[in-house]
Amino acid sequence: MRLAHNALEEAWNDAAQTLLDVGGKLYAAARLVGRDPVSLMKLDIPEQGENFGSWRWSELADRGRQHRTRDLLSM
């Protein structure tokens, strides 16, 4: 059961990273079209495992700054 638990924690964190990647693009696109991504500021995804942190909207903002218009349009 512990092995299953650890595997599920890892799967959770991987899924959270995928969500954060999409969220960063959404954050960037919102800025580029002149919208305030205020709804994303409520984000709080707890990290599972040995770390007791969480990912918040600032993570999206950081990831959003990495995307240019060309990156978003190529989707």
MDAnalysis code that builds the backbone (N, CA, C; Angstrom):
import MDAnalysis as mda
import numpy as np

u = mda.Universe.empty(225, n_residues=75, atom_resindex=np.repeat(np.arange(75), 3), trajectory=True)
u.add_TopologyAttr("name", ["N", "CA", "C"] * 75)
u.add_TopologyAttr("resid", np.arange(1, 76))
u.add_TopologyAttr("resname", ["MET", "ARG", "LEU", "ALA", "HIS", "ASN", "ALA", "LEU", "GLU", "GLU", "ALA", "TRP", "ASN", "ASP", "ALA", "ALA", "GLN", "THR", "LEU", "LEU", "ASP", "VAL", "GLY", "GLY", "LYS", "LEU", "TYR", "ALA", "ALA", "ALA", "ARG", "LEU", "VAL", "GLY", "ARG", "ASP", "PRO", "VAL", "SER", "LEU", "MET", "LYS", "LEU", "ASP", "ILE", "PRO", "GLU", "GLN", "GLY", "GLU", "ASN", "PHE", "GLY", "SER", "TRP", "ARG", "TRP", "SER", "GLU", "LEU", "ALA", "ASP", "ARG", "GLY", "ARG", "GLN", "HIS", "ARG", "THR", "ARG", "ASP", "LEU", "LEU", "SER", "MET"])
u.atoms.positions = np.array([
    [0.818, -1.172, 0.000],
    [0.000, 0.000, 0.000],
    [0.878, 1.258, 0.000],
    [1.992, 1.195, 0.697],
    [2.892, 2.365, 0.694],
    [3.457, 2.630, -0.695],
    [3.765, 1.583, -1.402],
    [4.269, 1.745, -2.767],
    [3.204, 2.387, -3.646],
    [1.963, 1.934, -3.508],
    [0.863, 2.535, -4.271],
    [0.696, 4.007, -3.890],
    [0.794, 4.287, -2.617],
    [0.669, 5.671, -2.141],
    [1.755, 6.550, -2.741],
    [2.988, 6.075, -2.715],
    [4.106, 6.840, -3.280],
    [3.935, 7.054, -4.780],
    [3.467, 6.019, -5.475],
    [3.248, 6.146, -6.913],
    [2.149, 7.162, -7.202],
    [1.109, 7.178, -6.385],
    [0.028, 8.151, -6.567],
    [0.488, 9.576, -6.263],
    [1.335, 9.735, -5.265],
    [1.895, 11.070, -4.996],
    [2.694, 11.565, -6.188],
    [3.491, 10.688, -6.765],
    [4.292, 11.052, -7.935],
    [3.393, 11.392, -9.121],
    [2.342, 10.612, -9.324],
    [1.399, 10.878, -10.413],
    [0.699, 12.225, -10.188],
    [0.348, 12.514, -8.946],
    [-0.278, 13.800, -8.609],
    [0.643, 14.955, -8.987],
    [1.890, 14.872, -8.574],
    [2.844, 15.949, -8.847],
    [3.086, 16.106, -10.347],
    [3.130, 15.002, -11.079],
    [3.293, 15.078, -12.539],
    [2.082, 15.751, -13.181],
    [0.892, 15.383, -12.726],
    [-0.328, 15.996, -13.261],
    [-0.383, 17.481, -12.913],
    [0.077, 17.831, -11.722],
    [0.107, 19.244, -11.317],
    [1.052, 20.032, -12.212],
    [2.181, 19.448, -12.569],
    [3.127, 20.126, -13.454],
    [2.511, 20.348, -14.837],
    [1.771, 19.367, -15.323],
    [1.088, 19.522, -16.608],
    [0.072, 20.648, -16.530],
    [-0.699, 20.680, -15.447],
    [-1.669, 21.751, -15.242],
    [-0.977, 23.111, -15.170],
    [0.144, 23.182, -14.511],
    [0.888, 24.439, -14.412],
    [1.428, 24.877, -15.768],
    [1.833, 23.925, -16.601],
    [2.307, 24.273, -17.947],
    [1.180, 24.901, -18.767],
    [0.003, 24.291, -18.726],
    [-1.147, 24.845, -19.442],
    [-1.557, 26.177, -18.823],
    [-1.540, 26.245, -17.506],
    [-1.887, 27.482, -16.814],
    [-0.953, 28.634, -17.149],
    [0.325, 28.339, -17.308],
    [1.277, 29.378, -17.704],
    [0.954, 29.931, -19.075],
    [0.575, 29.062, -19.984],
    [0.182, 29.511, -21.325],
    [-1.112, 30.314, -21.269],
    [-2.062, 29.869, -20.450],
    [-3.314, 30.601, -20.284],
    [-3.059, 31.980, -19.685],
    [-2.175, 32.053, -18.714],
    [-1.809, 33.320, -18.096],
    [-1.202, 34.268, -19.132],
    [-0.289, 33.735, -19.943],
    [0.353, 34.551, -20.977],
    [-0.654, 35.022, -22.010],
    [-1.535, 34.121, -22.443],
    [-2.538, 34.490, -23.444],
    [-3.484, 35.549, -22.891],
    [-3.870, 35.424, -21.638],
    [-4.759, 36.413, -21.021],
    [-4.116, 37.794, -21.023],
    [-2.844, 37.841, -20.691],
    [-2.142, 39.131, -20.705],
    [-2.074, 39.713, -22.104],
    [-1.822, 38.859, -23.097],
    [-1.662, 39.336, -24.471],
    [-2.958, 39.855, -25.087],
    [-4.103, 39.361, -24.620],
    [-5.376, 39.859, -25.145],
    [-5.985, 40.925, -24.237],
    [-5.223, 41.366, -23.251],
    [-5.665, 42.461, -22.396],
    [-6.619, 42.068, -21.288],
    [-6.638, 40.807, -20.926],
    [-7.479, 40.355, -19.822],
    [-6.641, 40.195, -18.567],
    [-7.259, 40.436, -17.456],
    [-6.598, 40.261, -16.173],
    [-6.838, 38.826, -15.706],
    [-5.789, 38.040, -15.562],
    [-5.970, 36.640, -15.165],
    [-6.268, 36.492, -13.670],
    [-7.189, 37.299, -13.167],
    [-7.473, 37.330, -11.736],
    [-8.010, 35.998, -11.223],
    [-8.751, 35.255, -12.031],
    [-9.296, 33.979, -11.559],
    [-8.191, 32.970, -11.237],
    [-7.040, 33.132, -11.879],
    [-5.936, 32.210, -11.622],
    [-5.219, 32.524, -10.311],
    [-5.480, 33.669, -9.738],
    [-4.800, 34.057, -8.501],
    [-5.279, 33.249, -7.300],
    [-6.329, 32.477, -7.470],
    [-6.834, 31.626, -6.394],
    [-6.135, 30.268, -6.379],
    [-5.247, 30.040, -7.329],
    [-4.602, 28.744, -7.473],
    [-3.786, 28.373, -6.244],
    [-3.986, 27.173, -5.773],
    [-3.187, 26.618, -4.682],
    [-3.228, 25.099, -4.815],
    [-2.174, 24.536, -5.397],
    [-2.095, 23.095, -5.616],
    [-1.061, 22.532, -4.646],
    [-1.488, 21.702, -3.698],
    [-0.529, 21.156, -2.743],
    [0.393, 20.123, -3.395],
    [1.659, 20.241, -3.084],
    [2.630, 19.259, -3.566],
    [2.596, 18.067, -2.625],
    [2.640, 16.893, -3.188],
    [2.589, 15.671, -2.390],
    [3.994, 15.105, -2.208],
    [4.163, 14.308, -1.197],
    [5.453, 13.672, -0.940],
    [6.162, 14.340, 0.215],
    [7.466, 14.357, 0.141],
    [8.278, 14.875, 1.232],
    [8.235, 16.389, 1.352],
    [7.896, 17.071, 0.254],
    [7.819, 18.533, 0.289],
    [6.424, 18.943, 0.739],
    [6.351, 19.959, 1.556],
    [5.059, 20.398, 2.069],
    [4.662, 21.756, 1.507],
    [5.144, 22.039, 0.332],
    [4.827, 23.312, -0.304],
    [3.605, 23.186, -1.185],
    [3.345, 24.249, -1.906],
    [2.267, 24.209, -2.888],
    [2.616, 25.157, -4.018],
    [1.980, 24.918, -5.139],
    [2.172, 25.774, -6.298],
    [1.054, 26.805, -6.296],
    [1.402, 28.055, -6.494],
    [0.424, 29.140, -6.456],
    [0.455, 29.905, -7.772],
    [-0.357, 30.948, -7.854],
    [-0.496, 31.704, -9.104],
    [0.828, 32.311, -9.542],
    [1.728, 32.582, -8.610],
    [3.023, 33.155, -9.004],
    [3.801, 32.191, -9.901],
    [3.584, 30.897, -9.698],
    [4.209, 29.893, -10.573],
    [3.685, 30.045, -12.000],
    [2.378, 30.315, -12.127],
    [1.798, 30.535, -13.455],
    [2.371, 31.797, -14.085],
    [2.500, 32.845, -13.287],
    [3.048, 34.096, -13.803],
    [4.479, 33.890, -14.293],
    [5.267, 33.153, -13.531],
    [6.643, 32.873, -13.945],
    [6.667, 32.079, -15.252],
    [5.828, 31.080, -15.337],
    [5.786, 30.279, -16.559],
    [5.207, 31.083, -17.718],
    [4.249, 31.941, -17.423],
    [3.625, 32.759, -18.455],
    [4.597, 33.711, -19.125],
    [5.552, 34.192, -18.371],
    [6.547, 35.122, -18.928],
    [7.480, 34.448, -19.929],
    [7.494, 33.138, -19.937],
    [8.365, 32.393, -20.850],
    [7.761, 32.249, -22.248],
    [6.472, 32.540, -22.395],
    [5.784, 32.314, -23.661],
    [5.602, 33.610, -24.434],
    [5.915, 33.519, -25.709],
    [5.709, 34.655, -26.610],
    [4.456, 34.408, -27.432],
    [4.033, 35.422, -28.126],
    [2.842, 35.317, -28.962],
    [2.979, 34.164, -29.946],
    [4.125, 34.033, -30.562],
    [4.359, 32.969, -31.543],
    [4.174, 31.587, -30.918],
    [4.642, 31.428, -29.674],
    [4.483, 30.153, -28.985],
    [3.011, 29.799, -28.791],
    [2.243, 30.789, -28.411],
    [0.824, 30.562, -28.125],
    [0.026, 30.322, -29.400],
    [0.373, 31.015, -30.462],
    [-0.354, 30.843, -31.718],
    [-0.031, 29.507, -32.386],
    [1.104, 28.933, -32.064],
    [1.478, 27.663, -32.675],
    [0.721, 26.477, -32.075],
    [-0.039, 26.746, -31.049],
    [-0.819, 25.673, -30.423],
    [-1.912, 25.275, -31.362],
])
